[in-house]
């Protein structure tokens, strides 16, 4: 029932987003544009400008929501989210380096390819740890180290940027946005996102078993090393691919699982699809909200999600501290 409600909400928000903009379209005009029966200008607005933006909002939200739920279930840590393992920061570093060295001018495919390659490198490091039989604490510490290293190198690139224009390009990309994207960007990240989501959903029954404890999960036939590998790889593929296209968009994977966990009976496996849909709802709603003020220049999506997520994260930390006292 929850998933049906979220899917309906997501559909309504998508219809609203397709009609919202400098050239407002009614619901009927949007549907006619989608069906190819409306005026040619409406079809161009819907297909070429607004539909890629909505599609990316879906992909980003699905990836971040599902990854956040999977990582919280795997690590049994309510503060876990996709950025925790350094995958997002590593993908951002790859994109920043292409901007810094001017490689992005060679081809529009260089930047996303570099971002996904660096996300893959981070994944291989983490996967090597899981194969070595490390525990979840080691995994978290390795992720924090990777994230810190990638952040430091990104800051160094900003500090040494040869001209202000390059620094501005880097900063704008790091802020995260789904505007001014095309279907070429959607098709580039789509297969990686779908594969990553499939791996995460495949882990749902094992995550339910893990909620009982590692010993109980092992007695039920769950291979903990294999489970960690699948969750890490699924998160890297889906989140790394979207970061490669949109830049860093944070806190979605933290906020959404917490909002929805009680509605699924605190079952990690059931939370996965609900968080995926909820993530898409949050990203699309935030993207619509940032276009509401008529300021002439819309805020970046990553800034809006951070404004939502940072206070939420602080509230979770304070609540956890109270529970320990």
NUBA-7390 format. One record per residue (C-alpha): residue in one letter; x, y, z. Coordinates in steps of 0.02 Angstrom, whole numbers, always signed. Example, Ala and Ser with C-alpha at 12.3 -4.5 7.8 and 13.67 -1.06 7.14 Angstrom:
% NUBA-7390
@residuo: A&east: +615&north: -225&up: +390 .
@residuo: S&east: +684&north: -53&up: +357 .
//
This chain:
% NUBA-7390
@residuo: X&east: +0&north: +0&up: +0 .
@residuo: X&east: +143&north: +118&up: +45 .
@residuo: X&east: +233&north: +84&up: -119 .
@residuo: X&east: +72&north: +115&up: -217 .
@residuo: X&east: +47&north: +281&up: -126 .
@residuo: X&east: +227&north: +334&up: -160 .
@residuo: X&east: +213&north: +284&up: -343 .
@residuo: X&east: +53&north: +384&up: -361 .
@residuo: X&east: +133&north: +535&up: -277 .
@residuo: X&east: +285&north: +519&up: -390 .
@residuo: X&east: +174&north: +513&up: -545 .
@residuo: X&east: +79&north: +669&up: -491 .
@residuo: X&east: +240&north: +762&up: -452 .
@residuo: X&east: +309&north: +710&up: -622 .
@residuo: X&east: +157&north: +780&up: -709 .
@residuo: X&east: +173&north: +941&up: -609 .
@residuo: X&east: +358&north: +956&up: -650 .
@residuo: X&east: +327&north: +931&up: -836 .
@residuo: X&east: +203&north: +1073&up: -836 .
@residuo: X&east: +303&north: +1191&up: -725 .
@residuo: X&east: +422&north: +1320&up: -797 .
@residuo: X&east: +437&north: +1484&up: -891 .
@residuo: X&east: +310&north: +1417&up: -1015 .
@residuo: X&east: +177&north: +1339&up: -901 .
@residuo: X&east: +78&north: +1193&up: -972 .
@residuo: X&east: -84&north: +1120&up: -908 .
@residuo: X&east: -98&north: +935&up: -867 .
@residuo: X&east: -193&north: +908&up: -1030 .
@residuo: X&east: -59&north: +998&up: -1130 .
@residuo: X&east: +77&north: +895&up: -1046 .
@residuo: X&east: -12&north: +731&up: -1084 .
@residuo: X&east: -43&north: +786&up: -1263 .
@residuo: X&east: +141&north: +830&up: -1280 .
@residuo: X&east: +192&north: +659&up: -1212 .
@residuo: X&east: +73&north: +571&up: -1332 .
@residuo: X&east: +135&north: +675&up: -1479 .
@residuo: X&east: -36&north: +747&up: -1516 .
@residuo: X&east: -6&north: +923&up: -1452 .
@residuo: X&east: +76&north: +1073&up: -1538 .
@residuo: X&east: +255&north: +1046&up: -1590 .
@residuo: X&east: +318&north: +1179&up: -1469 .
@residuo: X&east: +235&north: +1088&up: -1324 .
@residuo: X&east: +313&north: +924&up: -1379 .
@residuo: X&east: +485&north: +1004&up: -1385 .
@residuo: X&east: +463&north: +1081&up: -1212 .
@residuo: X&east: +403&north: +918&up: -1135 .
@residuo: X&east: +521&north: +796&up: -1222 .
@residuo: X&east: +681&north: +895&up: -1248 .
@residuo: X&east: +685&north: +1007&up: -1093 .
@residuo: X&east: +579&north: +942&up: -951 .
@residuo: X&east: +565&north: +753&up: -971 .
@residuo: X&east: +755&north: +721&up: -954 .
@residuo: X&east: +752&north: +823&up: -794 .
@residuo: X&east: +609&north: +720&up: -723 .
@residuo: X&east: +692&north: +557&up: -778 .
@residuo: X&east: +854&north: +606&up: -691 .
@residuo: X&east: +758&north: +653&up: -533 .
@residuo: X&east: +685&north: +477&up: -535 .
@residuo: X&east: +855&north: +394&up: -562 .
@residuo: X&east: +945&north: +499&up: -431 .
@residuo: X&east: +808&north: +474&up: -302 .
@residuo: X&east: +791&north: +288&up: -334 .
@residuo: X&east: +979&north: +264&up: -319 .
@residuo: X&east: +1006&north: +367&up: -162 .
@residuo: X&east: +851&north: +304&up: -73 .
@residuo: X&east: +884&north: +120&up: -106 .
@residuo: X&east: +1070&north: +135&up: -68 .
@residuo: X&east: +1036&north: +224&up: +96 .
@residuo: X&east: +913&north: +91&up: +152 .
@residuo: X&east: +1031&north: -51&up: +100 .
@residuo: X&east: +1182&north: +25&up: +188 .
@residuo: X&east: +1085&north: +59&up: +347 .
@residuo: X&east: +1024&north: -120&up: +346 .
@residuo: X&east: +1196&north: -191&up: +308 .
@residuo: X&east: +1291&north: -88&up: +436 .
@residuo: X&east: +1145&north: -82&up: +559 .
@residuo: X&east: +1187&north: +101&up: +580 .
@residuo: X&east: +1044&north: +228&up: +566 .
@residuo: X&east: +1167&north: +364&up: +515 .
@residuo: X&east: +1235&north: +269&up: +364 .
@residuo: X&east: +1206&north: +339&up: +189 .
@residuo: X&east: +1287&north: +324&up: +16 .
@residuo: X&east: +1418&north: +457&up: +51 .
@residuo: X&east: +1480&north: +358&up: +200 .
@residuo: X&east: +1583&north: +236&up: +94 .
@residuo: X&east: +1670&north: +372&up: -6 .
@residuo: X&east: +1589&north: +320&up: -170 .
@residuo: X&east: +1505&north: +488&up: -201 .
@residuo: X&east: +1661&north: +586&up: -153 .
@residuo: X&east: +1770&north: +477&up: -266 .
@residuo: X&east: +1652&north: +500&up: -413 .
@residuo: X&east: +1654&north: +687&up: -382 .
@residuo: X&east: +1844&north: +687&up: -380 .
@residuo: X&east: +1850&north: +601&up: -550 .
@residuo: X&east: +1736&north: +732&up: -625 .
@residuo: X&east: +1831&north: +876&up: -543 .
@residuo: X&east: +1997&north: +814&up: -613 .
@residuo: X&east: +1926&north: +815&up: -790 .
@residuo: X&east: +1870&north: +994&up: -764 .
@residuo: X&east: +2036&north: +1043&up: -687 .
@residuo: X&east: +2142&north: +974&up: -828 .
@residuo: X&east: +2021&north: +1031&up: -964 .
@residuo: X&east: +1984&north: +852&up: -1019 .
@residuo: X&east: +1797&north: +887&up: -1018 .
@residuo: X&east: +1822&north: +991&up: -1176 .
@residuo: X&east: +1876&north: +838&up: -1274 .
@residuo: X&east: +1706&north: +754&up: -1269 .
@residuo: X&east: +1547&north: +771&up: -1164 .
@residuo: X&east: +1571&north: +587&up: -1116 .
@residuo: X&east: +1740&north: +612&up: -1032 .
@residuo: X&east: +1672&north: +689&up: -870 .
@residuo: X&east: +1541&north: +554&up: -830 .
@residuo: X&east: +1662&north: +417&up: -883 .
@residuo: X&east: +1796&north: +483&up: -765 .
@residuo: X&east: +1671&north: +499&up: -622 .
@residuo: X&east: +1611&north: +320&up: -643 .
@residuo: X&east: +1791&north: +258&up: -659 .
@residuo: X&east: +1839&north: +338&up: -492 .
@residuo: X&east: +1681&north: +268&up: -412 .
@residuo: X&east: +1735&north: +98&up: -477 .
@residuo: X&east: +1909&north: +120&up: -401 .
@residuo: X&east: +1833&north: +160&up: -232 .
@residuo: X&east: +1721&north: +8&up: -249 .
@residuo: X&east: +1868&north: -106&up: -288 .
@residuo: X&east: +1957&north: -47&up: -130 .
@residuo: X&east: +1804&north: -80&up: -25 .
@residuo: X&east: +1772&north: -246&up: -110 .
@residuo: X&east: +1951&north: -300&up: -74 .
@residuo: X&east: +1918&north: -268&up: +109 .
@residuo: X&east: +1760&north: -373&up: +109 .
@residuo: X&east: +1853&north: -516&up: +26 .
@residuo: X&east: +1985&north: -504&up: +160 .
@residuo: X&east: +1852&north: -545&up: +289 .
@residuo: X&east: +1842&north: -373&up: +369 .
@residuo: X&east: +1696&north: -323&up: +478 .
@residuo: X&east: +1574&north: -180&up: +458 .
@residuo: X&east: +1676&north: -63&up: +568 .
@residuo: X&east: +1827&north: -83&up: +454 .
@residuo: X&east: +1714&north: -49&up: +305 .
@residuo: X&east: +1649&north: +112&up: +383 .
@residuo: X&east: +1824&north: +172&up: +429 .
@residuo: X&east: +1887&north: +134&up: +254 .
@residuo: X&east: +1742&north: +230&up: +180 .
@residuo: X&east: +1775&north: +380&up: +292 .
@residuo: X&east: +1959&north: +377&up: +241 .
@residuo: X&east: +1916&north: +368&up: +56 .
@residuo: X&east: +1791&north: +509&up: +73 .
@residuo: X&east: +1916&north: +618&up: +166 .
@residuo: X&east: +2053&north: +585&up: +39 .
@residuo: X&east: +1938&north: +622&up: -109 .
@residuo: X&east: +1876&north: +780&up: -23 .
@residuo: X&east: +2053&north: +840&up: +11 .
@residuo: X&east: +2107&north: +811&up: -170 .
@residuo: X&east: +1951&north: +899&up: -232 .
@residuo: X&east: +1991&north: +1049&up: -120 .
@residuo: X&east: +2170&north: +1047&up: -185 .
@residuo: X&east: +2106&north: +1053&up: -364 .
@residuo: X&east: +1998&north: +1203&up: -319 .
@residuo: X&east: +2144&north: +1287&up: -233 .
@residuo: X&east: +2260&north: +1263&up: -382 .
@residuo: X&east: +2132&north: +1297&up: -519 .
@residuo: X&east: +2224&north: +1391&up: -658 .
@residuo: X&east: +2088&north: +1522&up: -681 .
@residuo: X&east: +1928&north: +1580&up: -594 .
@residuo: X&east: +1820&north: +1507&up: -732 .
@residuo: X&east: +1884&north: +1330&up: -699 .
@residuo: X&east: +1856&north: +1351&up: -512 .
@residuo: X&east: +1679&north: +1411&up: -543 .
@residuo: X&east: +1642&north: +1262&up: -655 .
@residuo: X&east: +1706&north: +1144&up: -521 .
@residuo: X&east: +1605&north: +1226&up: -383 .
@residuo: X&east: +1444&north: +1228&up: -485 .
@residuo: X&east: +1464&north: +1044&up: -528 .
@residuo: X&east: +1497&north: +997&up: -346 .
@residuo: X&east: +1337&north: +1085&up: -292 .
@residuo: X&east: +1232&north: +958&up: -390 .
@residuo: X&east: +1095&north: +991&up: -516 .
@residuo: X&east: +980&north: +899&up: -637 .
@residuo: X&east: +943&north: +1051&up: -745 .
@residuo: X&east: +1011&north: +1074&up: -921 .
@residuo: X&east: +1029&north: +887&up: -948 .
@residuo: X&east: +977&north: +788&up: -1101 .
@residuo: X&east: +922&north: +610&up: -1139 .
@residuo: X&east: +1104&north: +572&up: -1184 .
@residuo: X&east: +1143&north: +592&up: -998 .
@residuo: X&east: +993&north: +485&up: -951 .
@residuo: X&east: +1043&north: +342&up: -1067 .
@residuo: X&east: +1222&north: +349&up: -1006 .
@residuo: X&east: +1181&north: +318&up: -823 .
@residuo: X&east: +1022&north: +215&up: -845 .
@residuo: X&east: +1100&north: +40&up: -868 .
@residuo: X&east: +1217&north: +63&up: -720 .
@residuo: X&east: +1075&north: +125&up: -609 .
@residuo: X&east: +962&north: -20&up: -658 .
@residuo: X&east: +1099&north: -147&up: -627 .
@residuo: X&east: +1142&north: -69&up: -459 .
@residuo: X&east: +960&north: -65&up: -405 .
@residuo: X&east: +937&north: -246&up: -457 .
@residuo: X&east: +1085&north: -298&up: -348 .
@residuo: X&east: +1017&north: -201&up: -200 .
@residuo: X&east: +841&north: -272&up: -215 .
@residuo: X&east: +917&north: -446&up: -231 .
@residuo: X&east: +990&north: -419&up: -56 .
@residuo: X&east: +822&north: -382&up: +26 .
@residuo: X&east: +790&north: -556&up: +103 .
@residuo: X&east: +969&north: -565&up: +169 .
@residuo: X&east: +953&north: -393&up: +249 .
@residuo: X&east: +795&north: -450&up: +338 .
@residuo: X&east: +892&north: -599&up: +406 .
@residuo: X&east: +1038&north: -489&up: +456 .
@residuo: X&east: +921&north: -382&up: +563 .
@residuo: X&east: +914&north: -532&up: +683 .
@residuo: X&east: +1104&north: -525&up: +707 .
@residuo: X&east: +1257&north: -587&up: +613 .
@residuo: X&east: +1259&north: -757&up: +699 .
@residuo: X&east: +1074&north: -786&up: +664 .
@residuo: X&east: +1093&north: -728&up: +484 .
@residuo: X&east: +1239&north: -848&up: +457 .
@residuo: X&east: +1138&north: -991&up: +531 .
@residuo: X&east: +1001&north: -951&up: +404 .
@residuo: X&east: +1126&north: -969&up: +261 .
@residuo: X&east: +1171&north: -787&up: +231 .
@residuo: X&east: +1349&north: -763&up: +167 .
@residuo: X&east: +1395&north: -599&up: +253 .
@residuo: X&east: +1547&north: -566&up: +143 .
@residuo: X&east: +1446&north: -592&up: -15 .
@residuo: X&east: +1307&north: -481&up: +53 .
@residuo: X&east: +1429&north: -340&up: +89 .
@residuo: X&east: +1503&north: -356&up: -85 .
@residuo: X&east: +1331&north: -349&up: -169 .
@residuo: X&east: +1273&north: -198&up: -68 .
@residuo: X&east: +1436&north: -103&up: -98 .
@residuo: X&east: +1436&north: -144&up: -284 .
@residuo: X&east: +1252&north: -101&up: -304 .
@residuo: X&east: +1276&north: +65&up: -214 .
@residuo: X&east: +1430&north: +107&up: -315 .
@residuo: X&east: +1348&north: +70&up: -483 .
@residuo: X&east: +1188&north: +166&up: -449 .
@residuo: X&east: +1255&north: +312&up: -348 .
@residuo: X&east: +1418&north: +328&up: -446 .
@residuo: X&east: +1323&north: +335&up: -611 .
@residuo: X&east: +1205&north: +471&up: -553 .
@residuo: X&east: +1342&north: +574&up: -470 .
@residuo: X&east: +1435&north: +564&up: -636 .
@residuo: X&east: +1290&north: +654&up: -720 .
@residuo: X&east: +1215&north: +769&up: -588 .
@residuo: X&east: +1354&north: +805&up: -466 .
@residuo: X&east: +1346&north: +775&up: -279 .
@residuo: X&east: +1169&north: +772&up: -206 .
@residuo: X&east: +1175&north: +723&up: -23 .
@residuo: X&east: +1067&north: +671&up: +125 .
@residuo: X&east: +927&north: +590&up: +23 .
@residuo: X&east: +989&north: +417&up: +70 .
@residuo: X&east: +991&north: +468&up: +253 .
@residuo: X&east: +824&north: +558&up: +268 .
@residuo: X&east: +708&north: +446&up: +168 .
@residuo: X&east: +739&north: +277&up: +255 .
@residuo: X&east: +709&north: +360&up: +424 .
@residuo: X&east: +545&north: +436&up: +369 .
@residuo: X&east: +479&north: +272&up: +299 .
@residuo: X&east: +552&north: +139&up: +415 .
@residuo: X&east: +405&north: +137&up: +536 .
@residuo: X&east: +280&north: +113&up: +394 .
@residuo: X&east: +360&north: -52&up: +341 .
@residuo: X&east: +373&north: -125&up: +515 .
@residuo: X&east: +560&north: -87&up: +528 .
@residuo: X&east: +600&north: -226&up: +403 .
@residuo: X&east: +758&north: -181&up: +302 .
@residuo: X&east: +706&north: -286&up: +152 .
@residuo: X&east: +535&north: -204&up: +138 .
@residuo: X&east: +615&north: -34&up: +162 .
@residuo: X&east: +720&north: -50&up: +4 .
@residuo: X&east: +584&north: -23&up: -129 .
@residuo: X&east: +492&north: +102&up: -19 .
@residuo: X&east: +651&north: +205&up: +6 .
@residuo: X&east: +690&north: +199&up: -179 .
@residuo: X&east: +520&north: +273&up: -222 .
@residuo: X&east: +527&north: +393&up: -75 .
@residuo: X&east: +697&north: +454&up: -132 .
@residuo: X&east: +628&north: +493&up: -304 .
@residuo: X&east: +482&north: +585&up: -224 .
@residuo: X&east: +599&north: +690&up: -117 .
@residuo: X&east: +718&north: +734&up: -259 .
@residuo: X&east: +577&north: +780&up: -377 .
@residuo: X&east: +486&north: +882&up: -244 .
@residuo: X&east: +648&north: +974&up: -201 .
@residuo: X&east: +679&north: +1008&up: -386 .
@residuo: X&east: +504&north: +1082&up: -404 .
@residuo: X&east: +526&north: +1185&up: -244 .
@residuo: X&east: +689&north: +1263&up: -301 .
@residuo: X&east: +603&north: +1327&up: -458 .
@residuo: X&east: +464&north: +1415&up: -362 .
@residuo: X&east: +556&north: +1577&up: -312 .
@residuo: X&east: +564&north: +1698&up: -458 .
@residuo: X&east: +742&north: +1753&up: -426 .
@residuo: X&east: +805&north: +1738&up: -605 .
@residuo: X&east: +929&north: +1604&up: -552 .
@residuo: X&east: +869&north: +1445&up: -468 .
@residuo: X&east: +965&north: +1369&up: -321 .
@residuo: X&east: +1063&north: +1209&up: -350 .
@residuo: X&east: +977&north: +1046&up: -304 .
@residuo: X&east: +1121&north: +986&up: -194 .
@residuo: X&east: +1105&north: +1145&up: -90 .
@residuo: X&east: +918&north: +1117&up: -63 .
@residuo: X&east: +939&north: +935&up: -10 .
@residuo: X&east: +1080&north: +986&up: +108 .
@residuo: X&east: +968&north: +1118&up: +188 .
@residuo: X&east: +839&north: +982&up: +217 .
@residuo: X&east: +958&north: +844&up: +268 .
@residuo: X&east: +1085&north: +931&up: +380 .
@residuo: X&east: +961&north: +981&up: +518 .
@residuo: X&east: +882&north: +808&up: +504 .
@residuo: X&east: +1054&north: +727&up: +528 .
@residuo: X&east: +1089&north: +836&up: +679 .
@residuo: X&east: +920&north: +789&up: +756 .
@residuo: X&east: +961&north: +604&up: +731 .
@residuo: X&east: +1131&north: +624&up: +816 .
@residuo: X&east: +1054&north: +716&up: +965 .
@residuo: X&east: +917&north: +585&up: +981 .
@residuo: X&east: +1045&north: +444&up: +976 .
@residuo: X&east: +1145&north: +531&up: +1111 .
@residuo: X&east: +991&north: +549&up: +1222 .
@residuo: X&east: +955&north: +363&up: +1200 .
@residuo: X&east: +1129&north: +320&up: +1262 .
@residuo: X&east: +1115&north: +427&up: +1418 .
//
